Amino acid sequence: DKVPDDYRRRQTLKNAERYITPELKAFEDKALSAQDRALAREKLLYEAILDALLPVVPTLQTIARAVAQLDLLAGFAESALKRNWCKPEFAADTQLNIVNGRHPVVEGELANQADTFIANDCLLADNRRLLLITGPNMGGKSTYMRQVALIALLAHIGSYVPAESCVLGPLDRIFTRIGASDDLASGRSTFMVEMTEAAAILHHATHQSLVLMDEIGRGTSTFDGMALAFAILRHLVEKNRSLTLFATHYFELTRLSHEYTELANVHLGAVEHNDRIVFMHAVEEGPANQSYGIQVAALAGIPSAVVRAA
């Protein structure tokens, strides 16, 4: 009897009654339907915008393309100015001549750490088509290979490049076989992926392609891997004749430079000092004679007893 006239009983509980008012009911309806009404309103406004823009879509697309191109070129220009990049030159003959080339990403990271990136040259030409790269683990072989490919790619998309100078001949494609990954969902092991990628390179690379082969033949037994590395290297030199960077720890491959004049040995240096290894990160002519794998294992934290046993 004390309930106001405008209250409407909504629910009877064990020892209480729940009421609602018309105003509260109206607010509830508005709150529950707000999202649907907001989406309907948003859709209406969006369609109105599309209808208004329809007559000028071609003009807007032209403007968007122009702005995108300006944005890209401005990004290239900013990188060139801030990072001291040079203008690449294109030549008609087969060559890739880089003087003091640098890896743009690694160099940027080292700059943040107040460290200096070691620049390196790369000379590939008609009479020097394959560089066989040897040297220690952690010495910088993969970084060197990647920086050459990145410089070639930057030049072909219209950018200045991280080098003192760069002259490129015609390149049709860049092929890479780098890293260790599997595709178990498709039934392919790490080694199967490696061989599949190598097969694609051997089938499709031309004399105007740039090929990067990093540690081929490492996913199987030593003798099988070395045999495959020998055969793949010979095929690249004799058949594909691509401009190739071929990194390996199979030092036996270095003797192929006596068979092929187009094959040159280069290595990344390291020195041992007070039972420690110091990586020079500098590319030098000639083959390396060891990989310092046990020293690198020690640096990684392998227990000293295991290192001594190795």
Disulfide bonds with the S-S distance in Angstrom:
none
